[in-house]
């Protein structure tokens, strides 16, 4: 498997992020500088997200329960 990939789509407005089963197309709206910063932050965060989720996969695959579970990462907690 290749590592995280980030490429601009042909329209130059949307960013394609791909790593394993994760496939995202993102677009920002707002001031140019803020949009650039948001894209940079998205690419930086995307670098480790799959590995973090894989670490918690056994717990993520368990059936939902009434009692909250203690996930380590913020993405797993939101899932």
N, C-alpha and C positions, 0 to 999 in steps of 0.2 A: 504494500500500500504506500502511496506517496504521501507526503506531508500536506499540511494545509496550503491551499492555493487561493490566491486573490487576483482577479483579473477584471479589468473594466470591460463592460459590454460595448458593442459597436456604437451605441448611441452616446457613449461618453458620459452618461449621467448615472448609470447604475453599475454597482459593483457585484461581481459574482464571487461568492465565497464557497469553497468546496473542500471537504475532508472526509473521506470514507462515506458514511451514510448521510452526512450533513451536507445539504445543498441549499444555499441561500442566494437570493437576489435582493439587494438592498438599494434604496434610493433615499437621499436626504432632501429636505426642503428648508430653506432659510438663507441666511447671509452666507456668502461664499466662504469666508474664513471659518465660520462655524461648521459649515458642511464638510470642509476639508478636515477639520479637527475630528469631526464625528466619524468620518471614513477611516482616518488613521487609528482612532481608538477601537473601532470595530475590527480592523485587521489585527491589531495587537492582541485584543481579547480572544480572537478566533484561534490564535496559535496554540492554545492549551486546552480549549474547551472539550475536545473529543477525549483526550487522555483523562481529563478530570471525570467525565461521565463514565468512561470505561471502568475506572476504579470503583465506582458506586453501582455498577450494573447489576450485581446480584441483588442488592437491596431495591433498586429501581424496578426490577422485574417481579418482585413480590406483589401479591394482591394488595389493594388498598385496604387500610384498616382505619378504625375510628380514632385510634391513638396516633398522633403525629410521630414520625420517625426522625431521628437525628442524622440528617445528611451532612456531610462535611462541606460540600461546595454550594455556592449560591444558586447555580443553575439546577442542580439536583433538587434542592429544596423547593424551587419553583415548580418543578415537574410533578 
